[in-house]
């Protein structure tokens, strides 16, 4: 969904935002806004993994339930989940009951703790993969050399369900790239927020 966009000729907005009310709020307030909060970054990485094979709208509508199920994506807490936790989550009809994705989230929480301890923060790590800024390409690719590099490195660190397409959707959503169409008001707000955030400590 997030990579398949077109320009609305009247409003110069990302056309996918008009396809559902849930998308409108997400597009206007969240998508592409630069994130420098470790919990939010971890949450989005996990939810992108859950999206694999599904639509983002499905995951978005279940996001509150995912937050309840996974301790608000506090990766310190999720890292302590065990096999009983997996069994409990498999009985939770409010989320996506996929054993592999549930176990991946717990695994990724443990990897996130190690990564945070090694790099100081997940923010520092992820923003080290920010590519050179450019206008949104047309058409939007499913993945890029930068998302390929992020995916490869995450896998090296033990993360799972983090393929190049998942990594690129994560980069789009968290503001590492600004893929709002040129002229989209939300895109302009995202760019202003990126400028206000300044140069992050990227561990370089």
C-alpha positions, 0 to 999 in steps of 0.5 A: 500500500504505502509504496503504491501511490499516485497524485490527486490532480486537485489536491496534490496529495497522496491518493492512497490517503483518500481510500479509507478514513483510517488511511487519511488520519495515518497519512496526515499525522504519521506517515513519513514523520521522522521518528526518534523514539526507540519504542515507536521504531521497534513497534513499526518494525514489528507491525511491518513484519506482521503486514507481510502477505496482508494489507497495511489497513488490516494491521492499522485497524488492529494496532491498538490490539497489538499494542495491548498484546505486546506490552505497548511494544516495550521491547525490554518487556517483550524480550521476556515473553516465553512459550506461554506468552506465544500460546496466549497470543495465539488465542488472541483473536484481536491480533494476527494469530500467526505463530511465526510472526509472533515468535519473530516479534519476541525474537526481534525484541531480544535483538533490539535490546542487544542492539540498543546496548551496543549502539546506545539507541535504536534511533542511532542505528536506524538513522545511520541508514538514512539515504541522501534526501531526494524528491519522491521517485515516480513510481515508488519502488518496492525497495531500494539499495538503502533498504536492501542494506538495512534488511541485510544488516538487521538479518546479520543481527538476528532480526527476522521478517525484515526483508528489503520491502519491509525495510523500505516500508519502515523507512518510509513510515518513520521518515528516513525517506519522505515519499509523499508526492511533491506538493502533498501538504503532509509531505511538506510538514514531514520535511519541516519536521525532518529539518527541525529534528536536525542531525541525529546522533547516528553513531557515525 
